[in-house]
Amino acid sequence: MQLSRDEAMRYYQGTATSVVVRAENGQRLQFPAEHIRPFIDQHGVNGVFKISFDNDNKLIGLKRIG
């Protein structure tokens, strides 16, 4: 995931409430923006993440792996 500082601030400040990303397998994923807030730094958000969902498709974990 790569978000510029300005893009990331929209999620941090709450003006954007959902994040939509494309997984490595091409699947489109959407999840609440609150889950990326811990990963926002002065440059925005950069990295590869592992995302986990439960059986009801509720996000249960987001972890930076690269």
URZI-V602821 format. One record per residue. N is the residue number from 0. RES is the residue in one small letter. NEAR is the number of other ideal C-beta (glycine too) atoms within 10 Angstrom. Layout:
BEGIN
n: (N:N)
res: (RES:RES)
near: (NEAR:NEAR)
END
This chain:
BEGIN
n: (0:1:2:3:4:5:6:7:8:9:10:11:12:13:14:15:16:17:18:19:20:21:22:23:24:25:26:27:28:29:30:31:32:33:34:35:36:37:38:39:40:41:42:43:44:45:46:47:48:49:50:51:52:53:54:55:56:57:58:59:60:61:62:63:64:65)
res: (m:q:l:s:r:d:e:a:m:r:y:y:q:g:t:a:t:s:v:v:v:r:a:e:n:g:q:r:l:q:f:p:a:e:h:i:r:p:f:i:d:q:h:g:v:n:g:v:f:k:i:s:f:d:n:d:n:k:l:i:g:l:k:r:i:g)
near: (17:12:19:12:13:8:14:24:14:14:23:17:10:10:9:14:10:10:20:9:15:10:10:6:5:6:8:8:13:9:17:13:17:14:16:20:14:10:18:16:10:6:11:19:22:14:11:11:17:10:16:10:12:9:5:6:8:10:16:10:11:16:11:13:7:7)
END
